């Protein structure tokens, strides 16, 4: 399983020019394509964490758990401007 990248490595990946010169990801592999599994693994780990956080605030006496970003319950759904809901929706992609 590829390792989870740190913030510096992810920032380097954004600036990647495929030369691997002065890159903090160089220890993962010699070529750019060797970095892709580690980047993907890191992205999936962060997405899984966001999914676990989505309704992580405990239920109240009326039932329902709450989103830590918008404060709405899972019974109501997210507010229209909830950043967490938008990020999760954007990262879902097309299935099937």
C-alpha positions in Angstrom: 0.0 0.0 0.0 1.4 3.4 -0.9 2.2 5.8 1.9 0.1 8.8 2.9 1.8 11.9 1.7 2.5 14.9 3.9 1.5 18.5 3.1 4.8 19.4 1.6 4.7 16.4 -0.7 1.2 17.3 -1.9 2.2 20.9 -2.5 5.2 19.6 -4.6 2.8 17.3 -6.6 0.7 20.4 -7.5 3.8 22.1 -9.0 5.1 18.9 -10.7 6.8 19.4 -14.0 7.7 15.7 -14.5 11.4 16.3 -14.1 11.5 15.2 -10.4 14.2 17.8 -9.7 14.2 19.0 -6.1 10.9 17.2 -5.4 10.1 15.8 -2.0 8.3 12.9 -3.6 11.6 11.7 -5.3 12.1 9.1 -2.5 8.8 7.4 -3.5 9.9 6.6 -7.0 12.3 7.7 -9.8 9.6 8.7 -12.3 6.5 10.9 -12.1 4.1 7.9 -12.6 5.5 6.3 -9.4 4.0 9.2 -7.5 0.4 8.8 -8.8 -0.5 5.8 -6.5 0.7 7.7 -3.4 -1.2 10.8 -4.4 -4.4 8.9 -5.1 -4.1 6.9 -1.8 -3.7 10.2 0.1 -6.7 11.8 -1.6 -8.9 8.8 -0.8 -7.8 8.7 2.8 -8.7 12.4 3.2 -12.1 11.8 1.4 -12.9 8.9 3.7 -12.1 11.1 6.7 -14.5 13.8 5.4 -17.2 11.2 4.9 -16.8 10.1 8.6 -17.0 13.8 9.7 -20.1 14.6 7.6 -22.6 13.8 10.4 -20.2 13.5 13.3 -21.9 15.8 15.8 -24.0 13.7 18.2 -27.8 13.5 17.9 -29.9 15.7 20.0 -33.2 14.9 21.8 -35.1 15.2 18.5 -32.9 12.7 16.8 -30.5 13.2 13.9 -26.8 13.8 13.8 -25.3 17.1 12.8 -22.8 18.4 10.2 -19.9 20.2 11.9 -19.7 22.7 9.0 -23.3 23.9 8.4 -24.9 22.7 11.7 -27.9 21.1 10.0 -29.0 17.6 11.0 -28.9 14.6 8.7 -32.8 14.7 8.9 -32.8 18.1 7.2 -29.8 17.7 5.0 -27.0 20.2 4.5 -27.5 23.9 3.9 -27.2 25.1 0.3 -23.8 26.7 1.1 -22.3 23.9 3.1 -18.6 23.6 2.1 -18.4 20.0 3.4 -21.4 18.8 1.3 -20.0 20.6 -1.8 -16.6 19.0 -1.4 -18.0 15.5 -0.9 -20.4 16.0 -3.9 -17.7 17.3 -6.1 -15.4 14.4 -5.3 -18.0 11.7 -5.9 -17.7 11.7 -9.7 -19.8 9.5 -12.0 -20.4 5.9 -10.9 -21.3 3.0 -13.1 
